[in-house]
Amino acid sequence: FPRARSTEPRRAEADDGRAPRRSRSVARGGGGRSGADGGRDGGLNREICEQGSAEGILELYEKRGPAFIDLNLVTAFHRIAKSSGRERALGHATFEIMVN
């Protein structure tokens, strides 16, 4: 179900004094301080998300494995878990390397 939007204007600071929450686009790597090149990990995360299958993600890891940082691995595991080919990916040798 879609969420109802608040009619109150956004505040620069939360009521309890905390900093405001980042927008969804920044949290998902779509903006913020990453810069034009995608930042340290944003570009690789974008490539991970562009893969059409679990096998595509595994192939990307085979090509660029040393460039993967923890954030990229988490993204890759999440995308594999959501994919329809996850059962095949779980038995793949590259997946075993990623996990270990």
CNS distance restraints for C-alpha pairs under 8 A (distance, minus, plus):
assign (resid  11 and name CA) (resid  20 and name CA) 7.67 0.50 0.50
assign (resid  12 and name CA) (resid  19 and name CA) 7.76 0.50 0.50
assign (resid  12 and name CA) (resid  20 and name CA) 6.22 0.50 0.50
assign (resid  13 and name CA) (resid  17 and name CA) 6.23 0.50 0.50
assign (resid  13 and name CA) (resid  18 and name CA) 6.31 0.50 0.50
assign (resid  13 and name CA) (resid  19 and name CA) 5.38 0.50 0.50
assign (resid  13 and name CA) (resid  20 and name CA) 5.09 0.50 0.50
assign (resid  14 and name CA) (resid  18 and name CA) 5.33 0.50 0.50
assign (resid  14 and name CA) (resid  19 and name CA) 6.18 0.50 0.50
assign (resid  14 and name CA) (resid  20 and name CA) 5.62 0.50 0.50
assign (resid  22 and name CA) (resid  26 and name CA) 6.16 0.50 0.50
assign (resid  22 and name CA) (resid  27 and name CA) 6.28 0.50 0.50
assign (resid  23 and name CA) (resid  27 and name CA) 6.29 0.50 0.50
assign (resid  24 and name CA) (resid  28 and name CA) 6.03 0.50 0.50
assign (resid  25 and name CA) (resid  29 and name CA) 6.23 0.50 0.50
assign (resid  25 and name CA) (resid  30 and name CA) 4.61 0.50 0.50
assign (resid  25 and name CA) (resid  31 and name CA) 5.94 0.50 0.50
assign (resid  26 and name CA) (resid  30 and name CA) 5.17 0.50 0.50
assign (resid  26 and name CA) (resid  31 and name CA) 4.59 0.50 0.50
assign (resid  26 and name CA) (resid  32 and name CA) 5.20 0.50 0.50
assign (resid  29 and name CA) (resid  34 and name CA) 7.64 0.50 0.50
assign (resid  29 and name CA) (resid  38 and name CA) 7.96 0.50 0.50
assign (resid  29 and name CA) (resid  42 and name CA) 6.02 0.50 0.50
assign (resid  31 and name CA) (resid  35 and name CA) 7.88 0.50 0.50
assign (resid  33 and name CA) (resid  39 and name CA) 7.63 0.50 0.50
assign (resid  34 and name CA) (resid  38 and name CA) 5.18 0.50 0.50
assign (resid  34 and name CA) (resid  39 and name CA) 4.15 0.50 0.50
assign (resid  34 and name CA) (resid  40 and name CA) 7.42 0.50 0.50
assign (resid  34 and name CA) (resid  42 and name CA) 6.85 0.50 0.50
assign (resid  35 and name CA) (resid  39 and name CA) 5.74 0.50 0.50
assign (resid  37 and name CA) (resid  42 and name CA) 7.98 0.50 0.50
assign (resid  37 and name CA) (resid  43 and name CA) 6.58 0.50 0.50
assign (resid  38 and name CA) (resid  42 and name CA) 4.40 0.50 0.50
assign (resid  38 and name CA) (resid  43 and name CA) 4.36 0.50 0.50
assign (resid  38 and name CA) (resid  44 and name CA) 7.91 0.50 0.50
assign (resid  39 and name CA) (resid  43 and name CA) 6.57 0.50 0.50
assign (resid  41 and name CA) (resid  45 and name CA) 6.17 0.50 0.50
assign (resid  41 and name CA) (resid  68 and name CA) 7.86 0.50 0.50
assign (resid  41 and name CA) (resid  69 and name CA) 7.31 0.50 0.50
assign (resid  41 and name CA) (resid  71 and name CA) 7.49 0.50 0.50
assign (resid  41 and name CA) (resid  72 and name CA) 6.90 0.50 0.50
assign (resid  42 and name CA) (resid  46 and name CA) 6.07 0.50 0.50
assign (resid  43 and name CA) (resid  47 and name CA) 6.39 0.50 0.50
assign (resid  44 and name CA) (resid  48 and name CA) 6.21 0.50 0.50
assign (resid  44 and name CA) (resid  68 and name CA) 7.59 0.50 0.50
assign (resid  44 and name CA) (resid  72 and name CA) 6.97 0.50 0.50
assign (resid  45 and name CA) (resid  49 and name CA) 6.20 0.50 0.50
assign (resid  45 and name CA) (resid  72 and name CA) 5.68 0.50 0.50
assign (resid  45 and name CA) (resid  75 and name CA) 6.83 0.50 0.50
assign (resid  46 and name CA) (resid  50 and name CA) 6.18 0.50 0.50
assign (resid  47 and name CA) (resid  51 and name CA) 6.60 0.50 0.50
assign (resid  48 and name CA) (resid  57 and name CA) 5.97 0.50 0.50
assign (resid  48 and name CA) (resid  60 and name CA) 7.39 0.50 0.50
assign (resid  48 and name CA) (resid  72 and name CA) 7.78 0.50 0.50
assign (resid  48 and name CA) (resid  75 and name CA) 7.35 0.50 0.50
assign (resid  48 and name CA) (resid  76 and name CA) 6.27 0.50 0.50
assign (resid  48 and name CA) (resid  79 and name CA) 7.93 0.50 0.50
assign (resid  49 and name CA) (resid  75 and name CA) 7.90 0.50 0.50
assign (resid  49 and name CA) (resid  76 and name CA) 7.90 0.50 0.50
assign (resid  49 and name CA) (resid  79 and name CA) 7.13 0.50 0.50
assign (resid  51 and name CA) (resid  56 and name CA) 5.30 0.50 0.50
assign (resid  51 and name CA) (resid  57 and name CA) 5.89 0.50 0.50
assign (resid  52 and name CA) (resid  56 and name CA) 6.31 0.50 0.50
assign (resid  53 and name CA) (resid  57 and name CA) 6.57 0.50 0.50
assign (resid  53 and name CA) (resid  80 and name CA) 7.47 0.50 0.50
assign (resid  53 and name CA) (resid  83 and name CA) 6.23 0.50 0.50
assign (resid  53 and name CA) (resid  84 and name CA) 7.59 0.50 0.50
assign (resid  53 and name CA) (resid  85 and name CA) 6.76 0.50 0.50
assign (resid  54 and name CA) (resid  58 and name CA) 6.32 0.50 0.50
assign (resid  54 and name CA) (resid  79 and name CA) 7.23 0.50 0.50
assign (resid  54 and name CA) (resid  80 and name CA) 4.89 0.50 0.50
assign (resid  54 and name CA) (resid  83 and name CA) 5.99 0.50 0.50
assign (resid  54 and name CA) (resid  84 and name CA) 7.76 0.50 0.50
assign (resid  54 and name CA) (resid  85 and name CA) 5.76 0.50 0.50
assign (resid  54 and name CA) (resid  86 and name CA) 6.20 0.50 0.50
assign (resid  54 and name CA) (resid  89 and name CA) 6.18 0.50 0.50
assign (resid  55 and name CA) (resid  59 and name CA) 6.13 0.50 0.50
assign (resid  55 and name CA) (resid  85 and name CA) 7.44 0.50 0.50
assign (resid  55 and name CA) (resid  89 and name CA) 6.58 0.50 0.50
assign (resid  56 and name CA) (resid  60 and name CA) 6.18 0.50 0.50
assign (resid  57 and name CA) (resid  61 and name CA) 6.25 0.50 0.50
assign (resid  57 and name CA) (resid  76 and name CA) 6.65 0.50 0.50
assign (resid  57 and name CA) (resid  80 and name CA) 7.41 0.50 0.50
assign (resid  58 and name CA) (resid  62 and name CA) 6.25 0.50 0.50
assign (resid  58 and name CA) (resid  89 and name CA) 7.73 0.50 0.50
assign (resid  58 and name CA) (resid  94 and name CA) 6.27 0.50 0.50
assign (resid  58 and name CA) (resid  95 and name CA) 6.80 0.50 0.50
assign (resid  59 and name CA) (resid  63 and name CA) 6.39 0.50 0.50
assign (resid  60 and name CA) (resid  64 and name CA) 5.95 0.50 0.50
assign (resid  60 and name CA) (resid  65 and name CA) 7.47 0.50 0.50
assign (resid  61 and name CA) (resid  65 and name CA) 4.48 0.50 0.50
assign (resid  61 and name CA) (resid  68 and name CA) 7.68 0.50 0.50
assign (resid  61 and name CA) (resid  94 and name CA) 7.65 0.50 0.50
assign (resid  62 and name CA) (resid  94 and name CA) 7.00 0.50 0.50
assign (resid  64 and name CA) (resid  68 and name CA) 6.97 0.50 0.50
assign (resid  68 and name CA) (resid  72 and name CA) 5.43 0.50 0.50
assign (resid  68 and name CA) (resid  73 and name CA) 6.38 0.50 0.50
assign (resid  69 and name CA) (resid  73 and name CA) 6.39 0.50 0.50
assign (resid  70 and name CA) (resid  74 and name CA) 6.23 0.50 0.50
assign (resid  71 and name CA) (resid  75 and name CA) 6.23 0.50 0.50
assign (resid  72 and name CA) (resid  76 and name CA) 6.05 0.50 0.50
assign (resid  73 and name CA) (resid  77 and name CA) 6.06 0.50 0.50
assign (resid  73 and name CA) (resid  98 and name CA) 7.50 0.50 0.50
assign (resid  74 and name CA) (resid  78 and name CA) 6.09 0.50 0.50
assign (resid  75 and name CA) (resid  79 and name CA) 6.11 0.50 0.50
assign (resid  76 and name CA) (resid  80 and name CA) 6.06 0.50 0.50
assign (resid  77 and name CA) (resid  81 and name CA) 6.05 0.50 0.50
assign (resid  78 and name CA) (resid  82 and name CA) 6.32 0.50 0.50
assign (resid  79 and name CA) (resid  83 and name CA) 6.21 0.50 0.50
assign (resid  80 and name CA) (resid  85 and name CA) 7.61 0.50 0.50
assign (resid  80 and name CA) (resid  86 and name CA) 5.65 0.50 0.50
assign (resid  80 and name CA) (resid  89 and name CA) 7.42 0.50 0.50
assign (resid  81 and name CA) (resid  86 and name CA) 5.81 0.50 0.50
assign (resid  82 and name CA) (resid  86 and name CA) 7.40 0.50 0.50
assign (resid  85 and name CA) (resid  89 and name CA) 6.37 0.50 0.50
assign (resid  86 and name CA) (resid  90 and name CA) 6.13 0.50 0.50
assign (resid  87 and name CA) (resid  91 and name CA) 7.09 0.50 0.50
assign (resid  88 and name CA) (resid  92 and name CA) 6.58 0.50 0.50
assign (resid  89 and name CA) (resid  95 and name CA) 6.47 0.50 0.50
assign (resid  90 and name CA) (resid  95 and name CA) 6.21 0.50 0.50
assign (resid  90 and name CA) (resid  96 and name CA) 7.63 0.50 0.50
assign (resid  91 and name CA) (resid  95 and name CA) 7.17 0.50 0.50
assign (resid  91 and name CA) (resid  96 and name CA) 7.57 0.50 0.50
assign (resid  92 and name CA) (resid  96 and name CA) 6.65 0.50 0.50
assign (resid  93 and name CA) (resid  97 and name CA) 6.45 0.50 0.50
assign (resid  94 and name CA) (resid  98 and name CA) 6.25 0.50 0.50
assign (resid  95 and name CA) (resid  99 and name CA) 6.25 0.50 0.50
assign (resid  96 and name CA) (resid 100 and name CA) 6.26 0.50 0.50
